[in-house]
Amino acid sequence: MTGGRGVGMKAEFHAQYVWSPFDLRLTIGDSAFDLRLILKQ
């Protein structure tokens, strides 16, 4: 996962420290939200 403000860093944090299916869904949700914000600009 790349792009967005700190999305990659957040994904790495989730993967390394608190990875779970729930956290993965949250990370993907944040990425999708970030993507929508970027596309609007």
C-alpha positions in Angstrom: 0.0 0.0 0.0 1.4 3.4 -1.0 0.3 7.0 -1.2 -1.6 9.2 1.1 -0.5 11.1 4.2 1.3 8.5 6.3 -0.8 5.6 5.1 2.3 3.5 4.3 3.7 4.2 7.7 0.4 3.3 9.4 0.1 0.1 7.4 3.6 -0.9 8.5 2.8 -0.1 12.1 -0.3 -2.3 11.9 1.6 -5.1 10.3 4.4 -5.1 12.8 2.7 -4.4 16.1 -1.1 -4.9 16.3 -1.9 -6.9 13.1 -5.2 -8.6 13.1 -8.0 -8.9 10.5 -9.8 -6.1 12.3 -6.8 -3.8 12.1 -6.2 -4.7 8.5 -9.8 -3.7 7.7 -9.2 -0.4 9.5 -6.0 0.3 7.6 -7.7 -0.5 4.2 -10.6 1.8 5.2 -8.2 4.6 6.0 -6.4 4.1 2.7 -9.7 4.2 0.7 -10.7 7.4 2.6 -7.3 9.0 1.9 -7.6 8.1 -1.7 -11.1 9.8 -2.0 -9.7 13.0 -0.4 -6.7 13.0 -2.8 -9.0 12.5 -5.8 -11.2 15.4 -4.7 -8.4 17.9 -4.7 
